Amino acid sequence: MESIVVPVSRWATWGEEEASAQPQVGFIEPLVRRRLSFLDRIALHVANACVAEGEQVHLVFASRHGELARSAELLAQLAAGELPSPMSFSLSVLNAAAGLYGIARKDRSPATAVSSGEATFPLALVEGAAQAQKNPDATVVVAFADEPPPDVYKSVVDSPRNAHAIAVRLEARKPQRAVDLSWSEGEGDDAPEEMVWRFARSLADGRAGSWSANGQRWQWRAHGHA
């Protein structure tokens, strides 16, 4: 079994309730805001909820599927003999949301993009925790977002069922919740989005939680006060 401590000082979620409010991205100027996909909007909505105005933060952006809707549209245009726009192509990459967030906030701090199948969110937490340990004076924000794949891909992958997002602010020197996160071989086939909601509930109430998929089991316990 391997483990790491995730030093959580704040978190925000979007999408657990079916009637979730529209993601708020008014902090981004209109010219850039018009370029945002729905995935960008929910990711930046939760990320910004964990960041103070003008604050410099290291960003870990994570998504299992990323801009799959944009990519599908680009491929359909190519198949029809049409020339995709350079802007659409530039915004289809995984780190588009991280780049737009840095531009909007004039923040040149390091940004990392993570995509690793169904375990993308827990592995993003590992990446963020490792960065926080290596740079204890820095603030690291892990922003994870995902949405259902386009219809053209649903015969290959049919999860998640709903769009959802979570951001977790990590500060090695002053966490509110020190989360012991461990992983090992295990059995189970939980839905990918369940990892997000179970982890968020553990942050809120301090209880232990677990999630399993693809022969791996993740477990965590939060210590401290919410």
Secondary structure as UniProt FT lines:
FT   STRAND          2..14
FT   TURN            18..19
FT   TURN            26..27
FT   HELIX           30..33
FT   TURN            34..35
FT   HELIX           38..48
FT   TURN            49..50
FT   TURN            53..54
FT   STRAND          58..62
FT   HELIX           68..79
FT   TURN            80..81
FT   HELIX           86..90
FT   TURN            91..92
FT   TURN            94..95
FT   HELIX           96..105
FT   STRAND          111..114
FT   HELIX           117..119
FT   HELIX           120..134
FT   TURN            136..137
FT   STRAND          140..146
FT   HELIX           151..153
FT   TURN            154..156
FT   STRAND          164..170
FT   TURN            172..173
FT   STRAND          177..185
FT   HELIX           192..205
FT   STRAND          209..213
FT   TURN            214..215
FT   STRAND          216..224
//
